[in-house]
Amino acid sequence: MCLGDALCRIFKYMGYDLIAVNYIGDEGTHVAKCLWQVLETGKGPAEDEPNKAHWYGARYVAASRLLKEASAEDKVRYEKQVSGILADLEAKRGETYAIWQKSRQECLADFKSIYAWMDVHFDHYFFESEVSEEAQQIVDECLAKGVFKNSEGAVGIDMSDFNLGFFMARKSDGTTPYITKDLALARRKFQDFKIEHSIYVVGSEQNFHFQQLFKALELMGFAQAKNCFHLSYAHVKLPEGKMSSRSGNVLPFAYLRQELLKELAPYLEKYKAQWREDELTQTADQLAVGAIKYGMLSSDPLKEIVFDLAAWTAFEGNTGPYLMYSYARTRSILTKCAEQGFVRSFAHFERVTQPFAHELLRALYDFNETVAQSCEHYKPSILANHLYNMCRTFNRFYAEVPILKSKSDEERSALICLVEGFSLTLKKGLFLLGISPPERM
């Protein structure tokens, strides 16, 4: 979510006509496993359950554990039941489909509340369930054209000549795997939205999946296949090791948000007597969102990220709060200048001769080139680290160069221009990372 949103903002800044889309996996084996457990227990989440998506996630964990620990005989029986549920979902029939509709709506409501809090927006939503029928039609069409072949009851393409094994488009039980729906999704993107490039922001464990997918699209005759790109990223780990939704050792988003706000609360405690309650709440949310987004984006996407709550919420070092604090400091300086009647002016900018001021000017000058590099390499981390170095340069400049007590009005007016230039550039850079800094801290 953080990586995709930042790239959308960066591409738009660079002038691209871009459509930000989300593909919701609301159908498939993982959903069938979850509903299997709902049907087995005969109950859904309580009406007052605050996080229904997490409740359904726990049913998926229970199903995965049952299948893993089952005897060989029971496992065959369980898998047949799960396959039956999946077939019902694809056919849109029966009690299972009715339960699915309710659970889907409850999960989507939770997802959208997360997107709203994180300030992430989509121009269009695709749903896996919407492309099921189309996926089956594509298989029939490609069989008729000779692109797909029958193989031991399954349907697909032998890609061994490309070192990609067998591309399965339809299972022997008649259902379609995830990748076939990706064919339908790609066709909708190409035909309905007339896109030239398609960037898939998906984890590195799907590398082979996308190699097969893009080759299949090419063999199906789509010219846009050569412009499909899988932006692979490594996973976020806890200090004690890898997280897995199947195993259940994950941090639910509600817990993550609660812990972030708890970690930041002592910092805002001192302002309780001075600030309105709504400003305290808004600032806490901005700091929490900025901490998590910057923590995610400041690393190269291909490197594993170790989530460290204390480190990510620190106000010193390469963190989101440090960058946001630097921005708030500029607003404080500019407010004090205005209160004392000091104005900015470029008229005597040649008076800005201090080495730290020149270093800061260099960082501002390099901003657009840095954004361009982030765009070209699909790496917001390039921009994030430039902003961090820019803030370090500014704070050194601020410590060494007096502004309010400047030697002359002309020099002060020029230095105010530099502070404002840094402030505006930093705010724009943070915006491109999806971060909205507080105006005061």
Secondary structure, 3 states (H helix, E strand, C coil): CHHHHHHHHHHHHCCCCCCCEEEECCCCHHHHHHHHHHHHHCCCCCCCCCCHHHHHHHHHHHHHHHHHHCCHHHHHHHHHHHHHHHHHHHHCCHHHHHHHHHHHHHHHHHHHHHHHHCCCCCCEEEEHHHHHHHHHHHHHHHHHHCCCEEECCEEEEECHHHCCCEEEEECCCCCCCHHHHHHHHHHHHHHHCCCCCEEEEEEHHHHHHHHHHHHHHHHCCCHHHHHEEEEEECCEEECCEECCCCCCCCCCHHHHHHHHHHHHHHHHHCCCCCCCHHHHHHHHHHHHHHHHHHHHHCCCCCCCEECCHHHHCCCCCCCHHHHHHHHHHHHHHHHHHHHCCCCCCCCCHHHCCCHHHHHHHHHHHCHHHHHHHHHHCCCHHHHHHHHHHHHHHHHHHHHHCCCCCCCCHHHHHHHHHHHHHHHHHHHHHHHHCCCCCCCCC
